Amino acid sequence: QVQLVESGGGLVQDGGSLRLSCAISGSIFIAKSMGWYRQAPGKQRELVAALARAGTTNYADSVKGRFTISRDAAKNTVYLQLNSLKPEDTGVYYCNLETIPGWNYWGRGTQVTVSS
């Protein structure tokens, strides 16, 4: 089994920054992609940022230029740097890992709240 544990969420003012971390542990795996999703109250979970095995990244239009996904392979940790935060960025942020041959793992989430 693989476990994902997010941290780094919190309450921040409009325009502030946070860095989320996702520590991955457990069985040996080959990552196909790693990503961050978020779910706002009353809304569906949506992709925020993804990092493919080849190193390519993909961002939601609403966060391009403000959020950055990165990975420290030695620490088995994925990060999401959130800059210029807006109230509409509020939600629970979930870490996702898709392995080869296609298993999906999720963390329990970390709350990000941006006050106006």
Secondary structure, DSSP 8 states (H G I E B T S, - for coil): -EEEEEE--EEEETT--EEEEEEEEES---EEEEEEEEE-TTS--EEEEEEETTS-EEE-GGGTTTEEEEEEGGGTEEEEEE-S--GGG-EEEEEEEEETT--EEE---EEEEEE-
